[in-house]
């Protein structure tokens, strides 16, 4: 995998451009965040801490929303399952995910602020119509299914609160659509910040439950497998934690949302801080869920017998108190709403990019009908699916996890290639260490994807087989990275051009029509062909298997 990073002779870096290659004129102008505004012609953020804090408050948002939106209904289900069935023994998986989360989203951050063009459009322009269409179509399908799981989460929370599901789900869908379609970016972001604050409802639950913080701290840093557990089940749950924490929609959403918020390279350090705050909230929230779920069910008949997040709310109400159950149900609804909003927007942004539609939250409905119609349509259809009597909602949830696992490696591959494209990022391209680390992560994601897909197709696969596949694959990835390092040491590539800090900060990608066509090496062409074949076969097999289970069930 590491050898696919380089592609032979690279085109020279295009001359510096200060004007962004924007696809929508609404993406240019003042930054209008939930907590402040920065004028387009404003120079710098000032040197004092008050000025820097004011700038951070205006810029903060994209990282928070994409990360907190990732702690959605699927995440609640996965983390509570881990806690109820295995205690806090799997907390260490969250620590391992921190660098992966940051590296992926930091690369997306750079692409967004430097290019001014969405992720789907960059794939279309740099890799051709097939991959451009594939990225949008698979994103549309996966996102629609993901939003279904968000409404499943909303319905579980409503059931516990005693609110009629039909009314509650439709009202939730209407609220999400209404918040996004006011024509005010600032208003939408303020709604999202309220939802982000809603995730803090998990804090009083921890206080009420009193989980063992010492044991949690130990399990957070010391890897281990639950004693006496089925290895294959635990391994698949770990893969599920990875899949629910790192999802393809995040890449498309954050890049487009950064562009829509009009963030430029001079604010990139503030955006990195925004991203770190979001990651911290995700990890703390996930750890809290595992912790108080463990403390609630330990020693009780329900321990080891997870059903769904609704069952966790029932358990909290039974063993801790009604207030704890209500807080959890409200937090679940809150997380599902922000997840549905972010996933829905990632779809609308991607289609707007590829089809050339006006796609900005700064525009009113009358000025961007296609953008808002896609957003409203995918939400309403997903809500209706949840309300269909007898719909195989459990299988849909499994299908979402598996498809996300199948598609994530390919999304990261394109992200890595784009971040090494000098025509696209100029002086902002990846460094050597970041390339090696990301290539290793891609290799691991491919292995996990293969295991997850195989587990659906061959449910009798043993834990020993799964572990063997993972260890052999990880070893191969490590050897590949070492071989690449040795190769680059013996045959170093061209030196990176020296660019001053001020020049780098002002550099923006030229308009797409001015970019030189990428030079595709034989290795890259072969690699993309193999990737295309794997994705098509894996997706078809998974869909067929899920349909078979639905018919058989």
Buried (B, 14 or more C-beta within 10 A) or exposed (E): BBBBBBBEEBEEBBEBBEEBBBBBEBBBEBBBBBBBEBEEEBEEBEEEEEEBEBBBBBBBBBBBBBBBBBBBBBBBBBBBBBBBBBBBBBBBBBBEBBEBBBBBBBBBBBBBBBBBBBBBBBBBBBBBEEBBBBBBEBBBBBBBBBBBBBBBBBBBBBBBBEBEBEEBBBBBBBEBBEBBBBBBBBBBBBBBBEBBEBBEBBBEBBEBBEBBEEBBEBBBEEEEBBEEBEBBBBBBBBBBBBBBBBBBBBBBBBBBBBBBBBBBBBBBBBBBBBBBBBBEBBBBBBBBBBBBBBBBBBEEEBBEEBBBBBBBBBBBBBBBBEEBBBBBBBBBBBBBBBBBBBBBBBBBBBBBBBBEBBBBBBBEBEEBEBBBBBBBBBBBEBBBBBEEEEBBBEBBBBBBBBBBBBBBBBBBBBBBBBBBBBBBBBBBBBEBEBBBBBBBBBBBBBBBBBBBBBBBEEEEBEBEBBBEBBEEBBEEBEEBBEEBBEEBEEEEEEEEEEBEEEEBBBBBBBBBEEBEEBEBBEBBEEBBEEBBEBBEEBBEBBBEBBEEBBEEE
